[in-house]
Amino acid sequence: MNRFFGAALIAAIAIPAVSVPSVASAQARGTYERHDDRHDRRDYRQDRRDDRRDARRDRREDRRDARWDRRDDRRDRAHRWAENDWRHYRNANRAYFARGHWNAPFRYTRFRAGVRIAPAYYGTRFVIADPWRYHLPPLRAGYLRYVRHYDDVLVIDMRRGVVVRVYNNFYW
């Protein structure tokens, strides 16, 4: 039994002596880990703050760009002629739309869209070379041309000879 008490006494003294340094080293390692965790959390918060700031800046720049685009669109619309803008312009500038002494070698025929006409009606001498002067809307690229036919203006597909659109009583 003496041996048992002796072994217990040695164990009681030796175990805390051996375990204390391991606990102390564990605490030292824990403080460093907490210190690193604190720095990691601070870096994470800083990164999130920077991301939010960048997102706000991007949204602000996007709104500014959208404002400029709308402004440019409005300016473009002011210089682009719509379908019937020529009517107001014609009323204000009658001299441009005066019929004058214009005669064709054929009689007047009232055309409608979709009709195929002879090349004599849309020859180069009848093509309106400067439609912007009359504020006519721009045509799609290709074979479409404005052609004068007495007081009317016809939009002709020059390749097929088909009337695409008719502006009746365009000239006075």
FENTA-V77154 format. One record per residue. N is the residue number from 1. RES is the residue in three letters. SS is DSSP state (helix for helix, strand for strand, loop for the rest). PSI is psi in degrees with one decimal (NA if undefined). OMEGA is omega in whole degrees, -180 to 180 (none if undefined). Layout:
n/res/ss/psi/omega
N/RES/SS/PSI/OMEGA
N/RES/SS/PSI/OMEGA
//
This chain:
n/res/ss/psi/omega
1/MET/loop/-33.3/177
2/ASN/helix/-38.1/179
3/ARG/helix/-38.8/-179
4/PHE/helix/-45.0/178
5/PHE/helix/-36.1/179
6/GLY/helix/-44.6/180
7/ALA/helix/-38.3/179
8/ALA/helix/-40.7/180
9/LEU/helix/-41.3/179
10/ILE/helix/-40.3/180
11/ALA/helix/-38.3/-180
12/ALA/helix/-32.1/-180
13/ILE/helix/-39.8/-173
14/ALA/helix/-37.6/-177
15/ILE/helix/-48.1/178
16/PRO/helix/-33.9/-180
17/ALA/helix/-36.2/-179
18/VAL/helix/-36.2/-175
19/SER/helix/-23.4/-179
20/VAL/helix/-48.0/179
21/PRO/helix/-34.3/180
22/SER/helix/-35.4/178
23/VAL/helix/-41.7/-180
24/ALA/helix/-41.7/179
25/SER/helix/-32.9/177
26/ALA/helix/-38.0/178
27/GLN/helix/-40.1/180
28/ALA/helix/-42.1/179
29/ARG/helix/-37.7/179
30/GLY/helix/-38.8/179
31/THR/helix/-38.2/177
32/TYR/helix/-39.6/179
33/GLU/helix/-41.7/177
34/ARG/helix/-39.0/178
35/HIS/helix/-44.5/178
36/ASP/helix/-40.3/178
37/ASP/helix/-41.2/180
38/ARG/helix/-43.1/178
39/HIS/helix/-39.6/178
40/ASP/helix/-43.1/179
41/ARG/helix/-40.7/179
42/ARG/helix/-43.6/177
43/ASP/helix/-40.5/179
44/TYR/helix/-44.9/178
45/ARG/helix/-42.3/179
46/GLN/helix/-42.1/178
47/ASP/helix/-42.4/179
48/ARG/helix/-40.2/178
49/ARG/helix/-43.0/178
50/ASP/helix/-40.4/179
51/ASP/helix/-43.2/179
52/ARG/helix/-41.2/179
53/ARG/helix/-43.3/178
54/ASP/helix/-40.0/179
55/ALA/helix/-42.3/177
56/ARG/helix/-42.4/179
57/ARG/helix/-41.9/179
58/ASP/helix/-43.5/179
59/ARG/helix/-41.6/179
60/ARG/helix/-44.2/179
61/GLU/helix/-37.7/178
62/ASP/helix/-42.0/178
63/ARG/helix/-41.3/179
64/ARG/helix/-43.6/178
65/ASP/helix/-41.0/179
66/ALA/helix/-39.5/177
67/ARG/helix/-44.7/180
68/TRP/helix/-39.3/179
69/ASP/helix/-43.0/178
70/ARG/helix/-40.8/179
71/ARG/helix/-43.8/178
72/ASP/helix/-39.9/179
73/ASP/helix/-42.2/179
74/ARG/helix/-41.2/178
75/ARG/helix/-40.3/178
76/ASP/helix/-41.2/180
77/ARG/helix/-32.8/180
78/ALA/helix/-28.6/-178
79/HIS/helix/-7.6/180
80/ARG/loop/134.2/-177
81/TRP/loop/134.3/179
82/ALA/loop/-170.9/-173
83/GLU/loop/-42.6/-175
84/ASN/loop/21.5/179
85/ASP/helix/-24.9/-179
86/TRP/helix/-26.1/-178
87/ARG/helix/-48.3/179
88/HIS/helix/-42.4/180
89/TYR/helix/-38.5/179
90/ARG/helix/-41.4/180
91/ASN/helix/-32.9/-179
92/ALA/helix/-22.9/-176
93/ASN/loop/69.5/-175
94/ARG/helix/-28.6/-177
95/ALA/helix/-35.4/179
96/TYR/helix/-29.3/-173
97/PHE/helix/12.8/178
98/ALA/loop/139.1/-176
99/ARG/loop/-41.5/-180
100/GLY/loop/-163.8/180
101/HIS/loop/73.0/-177
102/TRP/loop/121.1/179
103/ASN/loop/144.0/177
104/ALA/loop/157.8/179
105/PRO/loop/12.0/-180
106/PHE/loop/164.9/-179
107/ARG/loop/161.4/179
108/TYR/loop/134.1/175
109/THR/loop/134.0/179
110/ARG/loop/109.1/-178
111/PHE/loop/158.6/173
112/ARG/loop/163.3/-178
113/ALA/loop/141.1/178
114/GLY/loop/-8.6/-178
115/VAL/loop/138.9/175
116/ARG/strand/132.3/-178
117/ILE/loop/163.5/-179
118/ALA/loop/150.9/180
119/PRO/helix/-22.5/178
120/ALA/helix/-28.4/-179
121/TYR/helix/-23.8/-177
122/TYR/helix/35.8/176
123/GLY/loop/168.5/-175
124/THR/helix/-25.7/-180
125/ARG/helix/-12.7/179
126/PHE/helix/-6.9/-179
127/VAL/strand/134.2/176
128/ILE/loop/110.0/-174
129/ALA/loop/-24.6/-177
130/ASP/loop/71.5/-177
131/PRO/helix/-24.5/179
132/TRP/helix/-24.1/177
133/ARG/helix/-32.1/-179
134/TYR/helix/6.2/-179
135/HIS/loop/35.4/174
136/LEU/loop/146.3/-179
137/PRO/loop/147.7/-180
138/PRO/loop/145.9/179
139/LEU/loop/155.9/175
140/ARG/loop/151.2/179
141/ALA/loop/147.8/179
142/GLY/loop/-135.9/-172
143/TYR/loop/8.6/-180
144/LEU/strand/137.5/178
145/ARG/strand/151.9/171
146/TYR/strand/132.6/-179
147/VAL/strand/136.4/177
148/ARG/strand/134.0/176
149/HIS/strand/94.7/-174
150/TYR/loop/-116.5/-179
151/ASP/loop/-3.8/-176
152/ASP/strand/160.1/171
153/VAL/strand/131.6/-180
154/LEU/strand/142.4/170
155/VAL/strand/117.9/-173
156/ILE/strand/138.1/168
157/ASP/strand/103.0/-173
158/MET/loop/-25.5/-178
159/ARG/loop/-41.2/-176
160/ARG/loop/-16.3/-179
161/GLY/loop/27.6/-178
162/VAL/strand/136.5/176
163/VAL/strand/123.8/-179
164/VAL/strand/-38.7/-177
165/ARG/strand/149.5/179
166/VAL/strand/130.0/172
167/TYR/strand/97.0/-179
168/ASN/loop/146.4/177
169/ASN/loop/42.7/-180
170/PHE/loop/-44.6/179
171/TYR/loop/154.3/-178
172/TRP/loop/NA/none
//
